[in-house]
């Protein structure tokens, strides 16, 4: 931990106040926030508490018996001060004290407080380091996707951040922008691996690369040769057997051996209009005729616009049918007529209440350019609701775009209170979907970690079902169930005063009271029944932003 002395000084003071039992509620919240957000601060806390625990244990043991105090009439050699046990404890205490002083010095703490040894916090209360917090290690961004069928377990969508790894398409075309500045169009079927901002590998498929000066040296490797950019635009076509072609559209490239950075004999470089064909045996020959041109970015953008218009029309048809669902409690499609409106209308047919009051949020674009959404950015942004009634079963559904996990918990919808039957629907910073329902002492239903770095910045479909009849909670991501949880004591759910995208807690000033969402919402629904897996999949398929 470098250059953090003032920060650590404040932490030691907070821990010290905590151990004395005179920490204020505000400082207690500050201590919890530090330990949650900073792994270095957590480690200092763990080290400090372990040393303090050792000193406390020694202090307790030295006062367990009067035999520790030498009797005036006893010879010195018969007192416990001379026993091996005492010497061991003395050495242990000196080491512990040295460590404590070292930590205090390291943290910039003034140790002259004169405090007595106190009982340390129990080991189970010491925070463990977090290992599942999503990290934004993106090296590229998926900026276009037209007619894509993915050959991977998870479907990526426009806006997804991409880490190093494989992109596999059965069909369709995608545009990927690397953080180096290089842009590649990939046409399926294709298997294309992102290695670094300046390097990729093509197993098979068609690729068009546009490389500005800032990304000079960008390389696409294959099993037969490597194409090294010298400031250019080029195409690469490669089949599954290893036969392929390279042609320069504009600029210049070099061809290198895949096992060494030496230029192939007889081919110094390829310039505008030039190309080669190569095969699995390793032979390379000049192209005698031009390759069939791949789609260019402008054409891809035009096709993407056409696809988005079709998908928006499909969603509007679903939207009209959804409003007539008799089990619908509240439905917000965010399709308000003006940016000046601060009321989010409940679009359920014949709805008599449950309109939302918009606080702070700004209007922005949703899943498609034609679609509207609300952006939740500041800790004050929220939509206030009041949903009357009591419901044995409940389904919560939302289309949301997460921009970052700023809090340990991010609100989707939370009731103001946490009384019996109040639902709290939220996300953790690890990428878990959570439904909290107070049934006696309270119960939280956590999904596994299902949101990954690639999910930041893309539209995702979330649904959670509280099924009273089957005594089960089911979490869904993009139409697929990701976890099932048994309800031991199902009780009716009551919403009442609540918020979308934030939380205004009643009589709660402790840990994690700020749960503001960082992202966008463009559809939200509450159903007074347990939707089936098929119904949720249909909602996702009808509303997904690209196919």
FENKADA-V454352 format. One record per backbone hydrogen bond with DSSP energy under -1.0 kcal/mol. NH is the residue of the N-H (numbers start at 0). CO is the residue of the C=O. E is the energy in kcal/mol with one decimal. If there is no record, write none. Layout:
NH & CO & E
NH & CO & E
This chain:
7 & 3 & -2.6
8 & 4 & -2.5
9 & 5 & -1.9
10 & 6 & -1.7
11 & 7 & -2.8
12 & 8 & -1.8
13 & 9 & -2.0
14 & 10 & -2.7
15 & 11 & -2.7
16 & 12 & -2.2
17 & 13 & -2.2
18 & 14 & -2.5
19 & 15 & -1.7
21 & 16 & -1.5
27 & 23 & -2.4
28 & 24 & -2.1
29 & 25 & -2.1
30 & 26 & -2.5
31 & 27 & -2.2
32 & 28 & -2.4
33 & 29 & -2.3
34 & 30 & -2.3
35 & 31 & -1.9
36 & 32 & -2.3
37 & 33 & -2.1
41 & 37 & -2.0
42 & 38 & -2.0
43 & 39 & -2.0
44 & 40 & -2.2
45 & 41 & -2.6
46 & 42 & -2.6
47 & 43 & -2.7
48 & 44 & -2.6
49 & 45 & -2.1
50 & 46 & -2.2
51 & 47 & -2.7
52 & 48 & -2.5
53 & 49 & -2.0
54 & 50 & -2.1
55 & 51 & -2.5
56 & 52 & -2.5
57 & 53 & -2.1
58 & 54 & -2.4
59 & 55 & -2.2
60 & 56 & -2.5
61 & 57 & -2.3
63 & 60 & -1.1
67 & 64 & -1.4
68 & 65 & -2.0
73 & 70 & -1.6
77 & 74 & -1.7
78 & 75 & -1.4
81 & 78 & -1.6
82 & 79 & -1.2
86 & 82 & -2.0
87 & 83 & -2.6
88 & 84 & -2.5
89 & 85 & -2.8
90 & 86 & -2.6
91 & 87 & -2.7
92 & 88 & -2.7
93 & 89 & -2.3
94 & 90 & -2.5
95 & 91 & -2.8
96 & 92 & -3.0
97 & 93 & -2.4
98 & 94 & -2.6
99 & 95 & -2.6
100 & 96 & -2.7
101 & 97 & -2.5
102 & 98 & -2.8
103 & 99 & -2.6
104 & 100 & -3.0
105 & 101 & -3.0
106 & 102 & -2.2
107 & 104 & -1.2
108 & 103 & -3.4
112 & 110 & -1.3
124 & 121 & -1.8
125 & 122 & -1.5
133 & 428 & -1.0
136 & 134 & -1.8
138 & 161 & -3.2
139 & 161 & -1.5
140 & 176 & -2.0
141 & 159 & -2.6
142 & 174 & -2.1
143 & 174 & -1.3
145 & 172 & -2.8
148 & 170 & -2.1
150 & 167 & -2.5
158 & 141 & -3.6
159 & 156 & -2.1
161 & 139 & -3.1
164 & 193 & -1.6
166 & 191 & -2.8
168 & 189 & -2.4
169 & 148 & -3.3
170 & 148 & -1.2
172 & 145 & -2.2
173 & 185 & -2.3
174 & 143 & -2.1
175 & 183 & -2.8
176 & 140 & -2.6
177 & 181 & -2.8
178 & 138 & -2.3
180 & 177 & -2.0
182 & 209 & -2.5
183 & 175 & -2.6
184 & 207 & -2.8
185 & 173 & -2.4
186 & 205 & -2.7
187 & 171 & -3.4
189 & 168 & -2.0
190 & 203 & -2.6
191 & 166 & -2.7
192 & 200 & -3.4
193 & 164 & -3.1
194 & 198 & -1.9
195 & 198 & -2.3
198 & 195 & -1.5
199 & 218 & -2.0
200 & 192 & -2.5
201 & 220 & -3.0
202 & 190 & -2.6
203 & 190 & -1.1
204 & 237 & -3.4
205 & 186 & -1.6
206 & 235 & -3.1
207 & 184 & -2.3
208 & 233 & -2.8
209 & 182 & -3.1
210 & 231 & -2.5
214 & 211 & -1.4
215 & 212 & -1.7
217 & 214 & -1.7
218 & 197 & -2.0
219 & 226 & -2.2
220 & 199 & -3.2
221 & 224 & -1.0
225 & 255 & -2.6
226 & 219 & -2.8
227 & 253 & -3.0
228 & 217 & -2.8
229 & 251 & -1.9
232 & 249 & -2.6
233 & 208 & -1.9
234 & 246 & -2.8
235 & 206 & -2.8
236 & 244 & -2.5
237 & 204 & -2.3
238 & 242 & -2.8
241 & 238 & -1.4
243 & 277 & -2.6
244 & 236 & -2.4
245 & 275 & -2.5
246 & 234 & -2.1
247 & 273 & -2.8
248 & 232 & -2.5
249 & 232 & -2.0
252 & 269 & -2.3
253 & 227 & -2.6
255 & 225 & -2.4
256 & 261 & -1.7
261 & 259 & -2.0
263 & 254 & -1.4
266 & 263 & -2.0
269 & 252 & -2.7
272 & 247 & -2.6
273 & 270 & -2.8
275 & 245 & -2.3
276 & 284 & -3.0
277 & 243 & -2.8
278 & 282 & -1.4
281 & 278 & -1.6
284 & 276 & -2.6
286 & 274 & -2.4
299 & 295 & -2.4
300 & 296 & -2.4
301 & 297 & -1.9
302 & 298 & -2.3
303 & 299 & -2.4
304 & 300 & -2.0
305 & 301 & -1.9
306 & 302 & -2.4
307 & 303 & -2.6
308 & 304 & -2.1
309 & 305 & -1.9
310 & 306 & -2.4
311 & 307 & -2.6
312 & 308 & -1.9
313 & 309 & -2.1
314 & 310 & -2.4
315 & 311 & -2.3
316 & 312 & -1.7
317 & 313 & -1.8
318 & 314 & -2.9
319 & 315 & -1.9
320 & 316 & -1.5
321 & 317 & -2.6
322 & 318 & -1.7
324 & 321 & -1.7
327 & 324 & -1.6
328 & 525 & -3.1
329 & 525 & -1.4
331 & 523 & -3.2
335 & 333 & -1.1
343 & 355 & -2.9
346 & 330 & -3.6
348 & 322 & -2.0
350 & 347 & -1.7
355 & 343 & -3.4
356 & 383 & -2.5
357 & 341 & -2.6
358 & 381 & -2.9
361 & 374 & -1.1
363 & 372 & -2.6
365 & 370 & -2.6
370 & 367 & -1.5
372 & 363 & -2.2
373 & 520 & -2.5
374 & 361 & -2.7
375 & 518 & -3.4
380 & 377 & -1.2
381 & 358 & -2.3
382 & 499 & -1.5
383 & 356 & -2.8
384 & 497 & -2.9
386 & 495 & -2.1
390 & 492 & -2.6
393 & 465 & -2.0
394 & 526 & -2.1
395 & 463 & -2.7
396 & 524 & -2.3
397 & 461 & -2.5
398 & 522 & -2.1
399 & 459 & -2.3
400 & 519 & -2.6
402 & 517 & -2.6
403 & 517 & -1.1
405 & 403 & -1.0
409 & 426 & -3.1
410 & 514 & -2.9
411 & 424 & -2.4
412 & 424 & -2.3
413 & 498 & -2.0
414 & 422 & -1.1
415 & 496 & -2.5
420 & 437 & -2.0
421 & 418 & -2.5
423 & 435 & -2.5
424 & 412 & -3.2
425 & 433 & -2.3
426 & 409 & -2.6
427 & 431 & -2.1
428 & 407 & -1.7
430 & 427 & -1.4
433 & 425 & -2.9
434 & 444 & -1.7
435 & 423 & -3.1
436 & 442 & -3.0
442 & 436 & -1.5
444 & 434 & -3.1
446 & 432 & -2.6
449 & 430 & -2.4
450 & 430 & -1.9
454 & 451 & -2.2
455 & 452 & -1.3
456 & 401 & -3.2
457 & 454 & -1.4
459 & 399 & -2.8
461 & 397 & -2.9
462 & 475 & -1.6
463 & 395 & -2.2
464 & 473 & -2.6
465 & 393 & -3.5
466 & 471 & -3.1
471 & 466 & -2.1
472 & 484 & -2.8
473 & 464 & -1.9
474 & 482 & -1.9
475 & 462 & -3.1
476 & 479 & -2.4
477 & 460 & -3.1
479 & 476 & -1.6
481 & 474 & -2.9
482 & 474 & -1.1
484 & 472 & -2.4
486 & 470 & -2.3
492 & 390 & -3.6
493 & 420 & -1.9
495 & 386 & -2.6
497 & 384 & -1.9
498 & 413 & -2.4
499 & 382 & -2.4
500 & 411 & -1.3
505 & 415 & -1.6
516 & 500 & -2.2
518 & 375 & -2.3
519 & 400 & -2.2
520 & 373 & -2.0
521 & 398 & -1.6
523 & 331 & -2.3
524 & 396 & -2.6
525 & 329 & -2.6
526 & 394 & -2.5
527 & 326 & -3.3
535 & 531 & -2.1
536 & 532 & -2.3
537 & 533 & -2.1
538 & 534 & -2.0
539 & 535 & -2.2
540 & 536 & -2.7
541 & 537 & -2.3
542 & 538 & -1.1
543 & 539 & -1.5
